[in-house]
Amino acid sequence: MVAVLREPPPLAWEASRGVTAVLRRQRPTCLERAVVLQRWLASQGRYHDVVLGVTGPSAGFRAHAWVDGVEAEPAPFQELHRLPAPVGAGAPGPPS
């Protein structure tokens, strides 16, 4: 099964408060939250990668995802992988 994330509706930037409120209420995983935020930001012309990080085995294995440049990088996590911003596929191009 492949997950498909629909394009966000065309809304003004001020609607971002509503987006964050829905995310708080839905209680998504950090990865779900980061991907939804990334897609929302891309629809607004702001392009950020989602970063996947892990802790070292000595600290007990944990994983976390966040939006680079939007959310603070959690201190104990080391970057493992990046999901590039969705330029194309319906998202407007990067500002020139």
N, C-alpha and C positions, 0 to 999 in steps of 0.2 A: 504494500500500500504506500502510495506517495502522498505526502501532505501538500496541499495547494493553499497558498495564502493569497486571498483576493486583494485586488488593488484597494487602497483606502479611498473613501469617497472624497471628492474635492471640497475641502473645508478650509476656512481661514486658519492661519497659524494660531490664533487665540484658542482654537478648539483643542490644542495640545493639553490643556488642563483637563478636559473631558477624557482624553485618551489615557492620561495617567490615572485618573479617577477610576475608570473602568478596569485598568490593569490591577489597581489595588484591590478592587472589589472581587475580581475573578480569582485572585491568588494563583497566578500562573507560576510555572517553574522559572528559574532564572533564564533558561534558554528560550522558553516561549516569550517571556517578557522582552528579552533583548531582540529577538527576531521581529516581534510586532513593533517595537520602538524603532528599529532600523528601517523597516518598511514605511512607517509613518514619516520619519524624518526624510527619507528619499522622496516621498510624495510632495514634500515641502521644499525640495531642492537642496537638502542638506544630506551629505553622503558620509556615512561612518561605517566602519567595519564592526562586526560582532567578534569579540575575542573570547576564546575558550581557554580556560586556565585550570591548572591542577596544583595541588600541594604535593610536597615530597613525601615519600613513604614514611620517613621518620616522624612526620607530623600527623600521620594517619591520612590515608588517601581521601581527598575531597576534590570535587570539580565545581566550577562556577563559570557563568557566561555574563558578559557585560558589553555595553556599547562604548567603543573607544572614543574618547574625546567628549563624551556626554556624561557618563557615570564614572566616578572615581575608580581607579584600578584597585581592587582589594589587595592589601599588602601581602598576605601569605601565598598568593597564587602566582604561578609562573605561566607565562603564555605558552600554549601548546599549539593552537591553530587559530586562524582568522577566517571569518566568512565575509568576503568582500561585499561592499554596498551594492544593492541591486540596480546598477545603471542599465537602462534598457528594460525590456519586458514590461513596458508601460510606464516606467518611471521616467520623469523628465531628465534630460541630460545634465551633467554637472555645469555649474555656473562658469561662464567664460570670462 
